[in-house]
Amino acid sequence: MTTQQHSENLRLKEAAAFIGVSKPTLWRLESQDPDFPKKIRISSRCCVFRKVDLQNWLKSKEV
């Protein structure tokens, strides 16, 4: 995985910080908001979110 590819994917803690919420809120958004991007399971203990998906979701929430 190149540095560019790595920066396009965010681990849970990074994803939560990127959208400005806590990790529990990130989990809640994923389970309750049908428009929220789905996490990508890398292994049994590792999940990531695509940064571009989170950016698009944030844009869709703008008023």
Backbone bond lengths (Angstrom), bond angles and torsions (degrees), N, CA, C in turn:
res aa  C-N    CA-C-N  psi(-1)  N-CA   C-N-CA  omega(-1)  CA-C   N-CA-C  phi
1 M - - - 1.450 - - 1.520 108.34 -
2 T 1.305 116.59 127.90 1.454 120.55 -179.69 1.525 110.41 -80.00
3 T 1.311 115.83 166.64 1.466 120.48 177.94 1.521 110.47 -60.92
4 Q 1.334 116.93 -39.05 1.466 121.00 179.22 1.518 110.82 -61.32
5 Q 1.334 118.12 -45.91 1.462 121.55 179.87 1.518 110.16 -64.83
6 H 1.330 117.17 -40.27 1.461 120.42 -178.79 1.522 110.80 -63.07
7 S 1.332 118.17 -39.27 1.457 120.56 -177.78 1.522 111.93 -72.42
8 E 1.323 117.82 -17.09 1.457 121.03 178.63 1.519 112.11 -83.05
9 N 1.335 117.19 -14.06 1.458 122.40 178.10 1.519 108.80 -114.30
10 L 1.334 115.83 137.21 1.459 120.78 -177.89 1.520 109.69 -118.65
11 R 1.325 116.40 132.08 1.464 120.95 173.08 1.526 107.64 -67.46
12 L 1.329 117.14 169.27 1.461 120.85 -174.23 1.530 113.10 -55.85
13 K 1.316 116.81 -46.75 1.467 120.17 -179.33 1.524 110.85 -62.95
14 E 1.335 116.95 -42.38 1.461 121.34 179.33 1.528 111.14 -66.54
15 A 1.335 116.22 -40.09 1.467 120.72 179.81 1.526 110.52 -64.45
16 A 1.327 116.66 -42.78 1.462 120.30 178.48 1.527 110.59 -61.54
17 A 1.326 116.66 -44.55 1.462 120.52 178.92 1.527 110.76 -65.20
18 F 1.314 117.69 -37.47 1.457 122.11 -178.42 1.530 111.70 -61.81
19 I 1.351 116.87 -40.09 1.471 118.78 -179.90 1.531 112.17 -95.04
20 G 1.335 116.78 -1.18 1.461 120.95 173.50 1.511 115.31 80.40
21 V 1.334 116.96 35.13 1.467 121.11 177.90 1.523 109.67 -131.87
22 S 1.328 116.22 170.94 1.457 120.79 175.43 1.532 110.15 -82.08
23 K 1.337 116.56 166.61 1.459 119.32 178.69 1.539 111.90 -62.50
24 P 1.339 120.05 -41.74 1.466 118.52 176.81 1.534 113.09 -60.77
25 T 1.338 116.49 -36.59 1.466 119.64 177.26 1.517 110.54 -67.73
26 L 1.317 117.39 -37.69 1.462 121.27 175.85 1.525 110.13 -59.83
27 W 1.328 117.62 -45.94 1.467 121.45 178.14 1.526 110.69 -61.77
28 R 1.339 116.28 -41.65 1.459 120.82 -179.73 1.529 110.89 -64.74
29 L 1.318 116.84 -43.79 1.462 120.25 177.58 1.521 111.18 -59.71
30 E 1.322 116.10 -42.89 1.458 119.55 -179.02 1.531 111.80 -63.60
31 S 1.321 116.71 -38.02 1.465 119.19 -177.32 1.527 113.78 -83.09
32 Q 1.355 117.77 -24.83 1.457 119.67 -173.29 1.521 115.31 -109.36
33 D 1.322 118.04 -23.47 1.463 121.38 -178.25 1.527 109.30 -100.16
34 P 1.336 117.90 109.81 1.467 119.78 -177.42 1.528 113.73 -64.81
35 D 1.339 117.56 -18.60 1.459 121.11 179.62 1.530 112.91 -89.43
36 F 1.331 116.44 -9.23 1.462 119.86 -177.66 1.529 109.60 -71.74
37 P 1.344 117.22 138.98 1.475 119.98 -179.83 1.528 112.32 -59.51
38 K 1.296 115.60 143.00 1.461 121.02 178.41 1.523 109.87 -82.93
39 K 1.320 115.39 144.79 1.456 119.45 177.40 1.526 109.70 -75.08
40 I 1.298 115.56 156.92 1.456 122.73 178.14 1.522 106.99 -108.91
41 R 1.309 116.94 119.41 1.454 120.93 -178.69 1.529 108.92 -84.58
42 I 1.332 115.79 116.02 1.455 122.64 179.58 1.531 110.01 -84.90
43 S 1.316 116.34 -41.54 1.458 123.05 176.62 1.523 107.17 -150.21
44 S 1.309 117.18 -174.67 1.460 119.18 -178.19 1.529 112.47 -65.49
45 R 1.333 117.47 -20.70 1.458 120.88 -178.30 1.521 113.93 -121.91
46 C 1.314 117.99 11.37 1.459 120.93 -175.66 1.528 110.27 -135.90
47 C 1.338 115.73 122.89 1.462 122.09 176.95 1.518 108.46 -129.59
48 V 1.324 115.39 151.14 1.462 121.04 177.04 1.521 109.21 -136.85
49 F 1.317 114.63 160.44 1.453 122.36 171.17 1.513 107.14 -117.92
50 R 1.323 117.10 144.86 1.468 120.26 174.18 1.521 107.97 -76.67
51 K 1.311 115.91 129.59 1.468 121.47 -178.30 1.525 110.91 -59.69
52 V 1.321 116.86 -41.29 1.465 120.58 -178.65 1.536 110.74 -64.12
53 D 1.329 118.00 -35.92 1.468 120.79 177.40 1.525 110.79 -64.95
54 L 1.333 116.39 -41.07 1.467 119.92 178.49 1.530 110.56 -67.16
55 Q 1.321 117.32 -39.55 1.465 120.60 177.99 1.528 110.37 -62.06
56 N 1.329 116.87 -44.47 1.459 120.49 179.41 1.519 111.34 -63.73
57 W 1.340 117.15 -39.72 1.468 120.85 178.54 1.529 109.88 -63.48
58 L 1.342 116.84 -43.35 1.469 120.20 178.65 1.530 110.95 -61.98
59 K 1.324 117.16 -42.10 1.460 120.56 178.34 1.522 111.56 -61.55
60 S 1.330 116.73 -36.55 1.471 120.06 -179.35 1.532 111.83 -70.12
61 K 1.331 116.99 -17.96 1.477 120.93 179.48 1.511 113.10 -91.41
62 E 1.341 117.49 -6.95 1.452 120.19 179.66 1.524 110.62 -67.08
63 V 1.311 115.16 145.63 1.466 120.46 -179.06 1.498 110.06 -94.83
